């Protein structure tokens, strides 16, 4: 008789673990379905994060922006990259005032070449974002990179124009 009770308890325990396993598997399937639905929404653009109010095209010189009005980035490392880039461009603008013509010409060539790479990267990020095959985190990262490219391009163009003015005025 004791073996019947032990067998009943063992059978009950097995059925409980089967129920638990089935419940866990069902919950996992539901989570995967929810995740797939979110990724579809994000890929379709319906789940886009709101862009910041800052329109980079309207700003003549990004170097005049204070930190409170600077572009917003998803990742803190991109904000830090942005601030370092701003600092570098500010230093170059100050340097232009006292730089020899040969140094200005050299920087002009470097910046012109770098601008080509920036524009190429910008196009790559734009195309990637348009494909709709990225996960939400990849989309967020690519949007940050695209914003960084736009900022970098705008600052490089501004610096190149200042370099051109210095070169023209130095040759007279």
Secondary structure by P-SEA (a helix, b strand, c coil): caaaaaaaaaaaaaaaaaaaaaaaaaaaaaaaaaaaaaaaaaaacccccccccccccccccccccccccccccccaaaaaaaaaaaaaaaaaaaaaacccaaaaaaaaaaaaaaaaaaaaaaaaaaaaaacccccaaaaaaaaaaaaaaaaaaaaaaaaaaaaaaaaaaaac
